[in-house]
Amino acid sequence: MTDETFSYLTVAEGRQFFTLMTHYVLSKCTQYLYTVCPSDMVLKTAEEQNCLIALFLGSMNIVLKKCKRLILNESFEPYG
């Protein structure tokens, strides 16, 4: 379980660039067959030290340094 302020991790087709989006930012994008967002969005690369990107890519060394973690007890039921 992560405690992040962003709701969406947006991934470019080639998995080279990423951006973090809130519901508000996503609402500014045009969503049809493809999702097209305003050009002022900041793109991040896989090398950047970001928790969500590291989780997506499986970069555990970055995950351990950058992600806030919440330890849950054994009785936790997964949601899904």
C-alpha positions in Angstrom: 0.0 0.0 0.0 1.4 3.4 -0.9 0.4 6.8 0.3 0.8 9.0 -2.8 -1.0 12.3 -3.6 -1.4 11.4 -7.2 -4.2 9.2 -8.6 -2.8 8.2 -12.0 0.6 7.2 -13.4 0.5 7.9 -17.1 2.9 5.9 -19.3 4.0 6.8 -22.8 3.6 4.1 -25.4 7.4 3.3 -25.4 7.6 3.2 -21.6 10.3 5.9 -21.9 8.3 8.8 -20.3 5.9 9.0 -17.4 3.8 11.7 -15.7 1.8 11.8 -12.5 -1.7 13.1 -12.7 -4.5 14.1 -10.4 -8.2 13.8 -11.3 -8.3 17.5 -12.1 -5.3 17.3 -14.5 -6.8 14.2 -16.2 -10.1 16.1 -16.7 -8.2 18.6 -18.8 -7.2 15.9 -21.3 -9.2 14.8 -24.4 -10.1 11.2 -24.1 -11.2 9.3 -27.2 -9.4 6.5 -28.8 -6.2 8.1 -27.4 -5.8 10.4 -24.5 -4.3 13.7 -25.4 -3.2 16.1 -22.7 -2.1 19.8 -22.7 1.5 20.3 -23.8 2.5 21.9 -20.5 2.6 18.6 -18.6 6.0 17.6 -17.1 7.3 14.3 -18.4 9.6 12.2 -16.2 12.1 9.5 -17.3 12.7 6.1 -15.8 16.0 7.3 -14.2 14.2 9.9 -12.0 13.9 9.0 -8.3 10.1 8.6 -8.1 8.2 6.0 -6.0 5.4 5.3 -8.4 7.6 5.0 -11.5 10.0 2.7 -9.6 7.1 0.5 -8.5 5.9 0.3 -12.1 9.3 -0.6 -13.4 10.2 -2.9 -10.5 13.3 -0.8 -9.5 13.4 -2.0 -5.9 16.5 0.0 -4.9 14.6 3.2 -5.6 11.3 1.9 -4.1 13.1 1.2 -0.8 14.5 4.7 -0.7 11.7 6.8 -2.0 8.3 5.2 -1.2 6.4 5.8 2.0 5.4 2.4 3.4 2.6 1.4 5.7 3.0 -2.0 7.4 -0.3 -3.8 7.7 -1.0 -6.7 10.0 -1.7 -10.3 8.8 -5.5 -9.9 9.0 -5.5 -7.4 6.1 -7.8 -8.5 3.3 -6.7 -7.5 -0.2 -9.0 -5.1 -2.1 -9.4 -5.8 -5.8 
